[in-house]
């Protein structure tokens, strides 16, 4: 829905447009091994945002001359399907998609142990099936899960969430209207076990205090998401173990 | 400096990337599945933690690629025929080379058609002779039991499940071959060669291998596989005798 005028983002009872409190996450769903052909795959849903990711590799690099002698090359493609948005999106990769592919690749490179597979390539594909704010982070998480599903060693799983400012209130996990009309948008991605940030961007205005408050809020959200990710990765084998023993 | 060595998780527990396994200073061999950050040890893959005091290791549960190691027996699929050898696929991130001299015992003659010996699409049982990070692996077929596969079937499995298909002290492999009566060679790169007395037994063997792949992380698998094979063999004889009485 395209709204021409800015709606009230924080309602009178302090809740947001979708009924969440400022520090509440959207409902999430994650699944791994959803594609049979890929070495690793995953499906991540964050609210109405829905991403599917596939990983192939490590495999031989083609064309050969692009292979790096000391590590694997990550080739990352973030793409939005034409039907993912309200108005048809041209399937041609846009400027924005090319940039996001790069941003996601750099975030992934810090987590994947690329030095273990010199001269090879790891190909990561992400397809946005439905877009509703937060696609870059949902894609990043989907990619991270798919890479782990492919059995490629990583430093840690990546968990990510955006914080922002809507009507002067610092809010967690922005939705579409907040993304569009809010004063600030800050995606944060982390490797929580190591306490390292792999991606942080900030769009808009925030005071230093609001920034700190936002980051603390993001940490909290990320920890919740991270334990969910771990559960998803373990569940595949935990079920089997029960019936086996 | 090292302080106290502490392992936080239990033996045989399932780990995922980022799980803190231990803290301290352990004398463990280098493994791609364990990461050390200052004095903390983290898992880097989904796997099973095996603790053999005072050390531990992570056995991966996922992974569809084989990482070449010198001395391994592999089953290679021929992709291309070249002037003096074959380019083969060993399910690794790198394609391997099998020089013709290794098969012929003499250098290949100029203009000799190597397709006469091994052609595209053939399977070859070979040893991995050389490999390092800078160059692709080279294979050799010199040795007993190595060479072109002319009989039997090749079954594709996940390379990470190979240790389980072989079993502790070859226990699982022995079970599979004695129960089904098939000859087996389990190659490290995730391919199994089987020569079975009958199609039925081959089908049972494949079912058994698929079961091992799916339940590789459970306990008492060998016994269950034994039971599974016995039951399917029994079923087969029952149905065939029924079929006979019916006719």
Interface residues (C-beta under 8 A of the other chain):
Chain A: X39 X40 X57 X58 X59 X60 X69 X72 X113 X116 X117 X118 X119 X120 X148 X149 X150 X151 X152 X153 X154 X155 X156 X157 X191 X192 X193 X194 X226 X230 X233 X234 X237 X238 X240 X241 X244 X245
Chain B: X14 X16 X17 X18 X19 X20 X32 X33 X35 X37 X42 X44 X45 X46 X60 X61 X62 X63 X64 X65 X93 X94 X95 X133 X134 X160 X214 X215 X217 X218 X219 X220 X221 X224
